[in-house]
Each structure stands twice: as C-alpha cells, then as structure tokens.
C-alpha cells in the first residue's frame, strides 16, 4: 500500500478522552451489529472479496459532532482523540480528500476484531476491510454478433444518437484491468492512462495495457468508437475515454483503496464520471469517496455485483453513488444481478457485445453487472456532453427520470428507477442537439464522413474547428493542423518534437545558427553539419578560436533554446555574439544528475571545479559534502560527458561546516588560488564575514589533506552589497582582475541593478578588507528569456 498521502498522527495521551466516549457508537447499524453477538461483521468470499490485512478507517467528522450539538472545542477534541487512538496502529496511507486512514491489522488480531476495537471507542464512522476485490463477470454467453442492448425496445440508443452523439471534451474514466490501446474500435479520443497501483501516468511509464480482458470490454461498452465502419458502438461513441488501471496481476484483483484512488484521480484529472466494475460496492468508504467525487463535480458509478444479493447499505436517493444492476434481453433482472434499496438503475448485462483484448479486431459477448456499469457511466457522460452546465445532482436526476420503468410500477428494489434509456435521457438533457462545431447545420461526424470537412488527425472534430478552438495548432498558418502537416509530409519534423521545423526555428524552439532552414540538432544528426566538440552546436557556428563564451549553471531546471530543459547539475555555454546555447557538462552522464551545482570554475588545464549544494557519494571521491570542492577532468564534454572526479578541496580540514559555510560560489585568481563565497555567515582561519563576502584560500596543500589559510578577498558591505537578496552565489575572476558576480536575488548597487539571472562586473580599485571599485551590468539574461537564478558563472575561451 502506497504512503503517498501522509499525515502525522497526534501522539497525545488519549485514554482519558477515549474512556469517556466508550459507548458512543457511530450509527444505528453499528449498534445493531454489536447486539448481534459473535456473528462476524465481515466475511470474506474467495474470488469476490478477500481480506488484505488492512482496514479503511474514517473518524467521525467534526461536522457530525457539531450536528449533535457538541461545543466546537469538544468536537475538535474528539476528532484529535480519533487520531490519537490510531497511534498504536501502522498507518500505510492517509487520504486527505476523504479523511480516511489505511491501517494494518495488528499481529494477533483480524479484520473483525480490529473493526470492533476501533468502533468501540465511539470515535470512528467506520472501520472496514480494505477488501481485495475482483472484476465481476459471469461466464460468457454464446456470441450473438449484435448489440441487442442498443435496440429501440431496450436502450433506444440510435434515437438518442439522432439528438446527440457526444463530444470529445467530455470523458469517462474506466477504473479497470487495463485496455488494449491498439484495438481498432478504441483509437479515437483516448486520453492518457494512469496506473493506480504504481501511481504513475502513462507518460511517466505507468503501464495501462490489459492484465485481464475485463478492462477492454468495459471500455467498449462506454465509449467504443461509433460511425467508423468497424465493430461496435459504445453508448457515448464520440466521447473521450481514459483507462485507470487498478491491477497489476492476471486475475485483475485490486484493493478497495486502489479502486477508490483511481476513481478520485479520474475526476481530479477532468473526467466527469468514473466507472468501477468490481465487487464490493456496499462499503461505507465507497460512499465517502462518491461524496468527495460529487463535491468536485463528478459522479461515481459502481456495479451492483453478480451474487444475487440484497444490497441494504445506503439508499439510492440518500447517497452519492450510482449503483447499476443488470437486465437480460427480456428486460428481466439478470439471474445473477444483485438488487435492493441500494440499486439506482439497471442496464443490459447479459450477452453484451463489446470490444475484446484478444486482438485488435476482436469482440465478445459478455455478461455481468460489470457491463451494466459502463453502459450507465457512458450515458452519464453523454448527458453531461449534451448539457455541460448540469450539476452532478441534475445529471443523476436526468439519468433516473429517463429510465424505462420495469417490474413494480415506480421505483422498486429490483430495478431501482428502471432500465436506462439513451433517447429519453437526451430529450431530458435538452440543449444538446447535434454536434455542429462549424455551424453548417450538419452533424460533425457526417461532415467528416461525407468529406465536407477534413479530420486529418482522426479526433472526430473537423479540422477547421480544431484550429478555431485551439485543440490543434497551425503554427505556419496554412490551414492544416501541425500534426497533419507532419504526418502527410507537408512540413518536416526532423527532431520529432511534433512542431514543424519552420515553426521550431521561427519560435526559437530550435536554433538555426547557419540559416539553412534546418534545426541545428537535425543538421548534426543527419550529418549536414559536424559537431566535433559534442556541444550540440554545428561546428561552423561555434565561436572562432580566441572568442570568449559564457559557462553557466542554474539553481533549478531551466528551459533554454535548442537545449530544452537543462538540469541544475548541468553546465551550459552561451555565445553572447550569436545567441547560441550549447551543452558543456551533462551531470547525468557522470552520475551527478540529481545534484545541484552550487559553485563552478574552469581551470587553465580545462578541468572543472565543482561544489554541490548537498552531500553526495561521487565516483572517485566518496562522500563529498557541501563545503567541499571536487575536480572533474574531462575526456569528453557536451552531449556525451565523460571523465573522472577527485577531491580538490576538503572544507572540513580547514574548519568549514556544512550549514552556513556551504560553499556556494567558486572562482580562481590568475595565479590559481581558490576564491569562495559561502551560504551564510562564516568564521575561518584568517577571515570572517557574511554571505555577500568572498575569501581567497592560500593553500599549503590540497586534496584529501587540505591545509592553508584564508584572507578576505571581497567585502560586499564596503561596496553596498548587503541586502537580503544580494547573497553572492556565483563568481568568476577575470584575467584583468575584475570580478563577475551573481546574486541569489534582486540586487541594487551603485552603477547597476537587476535580478538573480543577471551578471554583475566589479572593477576593483582595491580588494580585501577594504574593498572599493565600480559596478556595471555585464550580462542581462532576461532578454534571452532566462528567468532562473544563475548559480555558477565563468567566462572562458574554448
């Protein structure tokens, strides 16, 4: 169980408070269970819901205590006492959205005993197992080869689609076992997926492929692409859909907490409805999750279950979860479907024909409330698509009011409000009409199908609407979305960044230093230009011999022209005369990519001195702390940095600590002595000062046995460098004796003012304990689009 959501429990002495509250139970249901004797409250069922060794626990809320007329102070004390009562339990996670804890069942106890012990304090609304739950589906009925559930005498889908087929701006989140992303009927409108077990988005490496066929089947029920001349149609066949994979095992099993996390994540990420086709719907914590989801503008739909059980928890009109039972081809309750006062609606759930993960073009007839659930969720999203202004309560009202009544007249405990009906829902939703983004009176899908409008990127939206609403970009103004320009060869995209090359160059996303119309990176990659020094700049654009260029480091990741995002462990070059940026030192190539370079200087032999902002283990050095300086001797620099590290200056040998005396600026005098500034106030052998001062180290030995004395080199207060933002965090001593400086914040001195990305030049008339001279602004990087703090600076001749 992930501990992503952490909270520190108040460790106070709770016993007096808790003892006073024993006997105050959370609900009438808890009192009934307590009176029932030894019969266990929770019973596991293999393959349906199984114990995990964890509990989902929710304290009684302060608002609930206040409703019982308790004074505010006492209500707060009881809430604090609940935290304290959990101090003896291992807390795996805290869910701030719903104020729930995931706790370990103590050794020697079990789920029922743990629940009883916590509820007996009178401080908890519920304490229930974090069930291991399973996708719910009966054995497949014979293949029918058609989708009977869409028929006019059942869901009346085609009549409903005549009013509205859905808009891709509305999406449904499928919390399930993964999806076959290459299925021919699920290609349009698929949003980035999420692995709720690993808590990783697809772009971060989260796996969303099918571990079980269930997820592909439920996705097809809700949103299989329609009107595309292949396969089947989902209820909302022009909606967007997102897979939130909840299992990493072949059985598809998932814990209740992971399912709830997936559902919350779906709505928090912009989906309007979350669909959960798993067992275990009748859980108090599911009600809490559903209430949270509704509070942020979404709805949670959950399958009733396939155990023909009477669901008595909650009430369809007094809770925030939508529970879907299943019907068969005759509009009777499916034999397996659960029922009861908890059920809101019913939907087809027997031999539902849908997409399958067996292949990219396969389909299957499947049965279970698992499939009634996404049919219902798809209709909920379709209602929202027809009228995006509806509130969650209004959408639920439309869903229920539009149902076809079955069984006993009116709302009953078999079908709830009845079997869902697409046409009735679209009529009640109103305001939807056809989707006609270009206003020509023709349904967009028909525009595309008959060639009146083009849909080059296959997203179901005419190209002219894509461009008008900003869904697609047209950077070169030729009336074709950029992605299509690239796909059909109208524009080249040599670096594969999704931007036509000519736009890359005109916008500065890519540099074209030689003016040949090809981004520099592509020139190098395809051999049009060479890059002998590996700095990412074509050789013909490198500065001529003898020309000085800037070497810079930044306090945090920074986006630069050509290079893209560079890390705080990288050194980049900047040619002031041409505006060309290049990579000098790639920290990730040599094992320091996670660090922040605090100080940097280039030695006469081409090696580089580096200080880092935190302790780290470095190959060739061992542990170096933030008062040390290491030396890097390169064998190659640029995009393929290689070389070796050694310890150059051991700060602890000469009295530097690792707090205020963190070395945060490094320079070299003309005779090779080290000049440093420190993070805060310092006191060393020969000098003391503050963060705006610099000292020079007169070494008698360097390396693992560092020795020598310090002397004041630059007293900032003598020349007006003393404000809070004027901490010196980068320096370079030039051959003529002038000093380049960067500061940690904005600065204002006689002769210059600027921000932390700017570089000052100080021309001294005297240095040391009596510092004097003049300032000027040497480099204003804001004109180059840089706004991040420059942390290290050198002016070098390559």
Secondary structure, DSSP 4 states (H G I P E B T S, - for coil): ----S---------HHHHHHHTT--S-HHHHHHHHTTTS-S---BTTTEE--SEEEEEEPPHHHHHHTT--HHHHHHHHHHHHHHTTTS-EEEEETTTTEEEEEPPTT--HHHHHHHHHTTT-EEEEEE--EE-B--BPPPPP-SS-GGGSTTTT-HHHHHTT----TTSEEEEEES---TT-TTS-TTBPPPEETTTTEEGGGT---S-SSTHHHHHHHHHH---SSSSS---TTTTSEEEEEE---STT--EEHHHHHHHHHHHHHTT-SEEEE-BS----HHHHHHHHHHHHTT-EEEEE--SS--B--SS-TTTSSEEEEEEE-TTSSBPTT--BSTT--EEEE-SSEEEE-TTSTT-EEEEBSHHHHHHHHHHHHHHHHHH-TT--HHHHHHHHHHTSBP-SSSSSBTTTBT-B--HHHHHHHH-S-----TT-SSS-HHHHHHTTSS--TT-SSS-HHHHHHHTSS--TT-SSS-HHHHHHTTSS--TT-SSS-HHHHHHHTSS--TT-SSS-HHHHHHTTSS--TT-SSS-GGGSPPTT-EEEEEEESS-EEETTTEEE-TT-EEEEETTTTEEEEEE-GGGGT-TTS-EEEEEE-TTS-EEEEESS-EEETTTEEE-TT-EEEEEEEE-BTT-EEEEEEEE-GGGGT--SSTT-EEEEEE-TTS-EEEEESS-EEETTEEE-TT-EEEEEEEE-BTS-EEEEEEEE-GGGGT--STT--EEEEEE-TTS-EEEEESS-EEETTEEE-TT-EEEEEEEE-BTS-EEEEEEEE-GGGGT--SPEEEEEEEE-
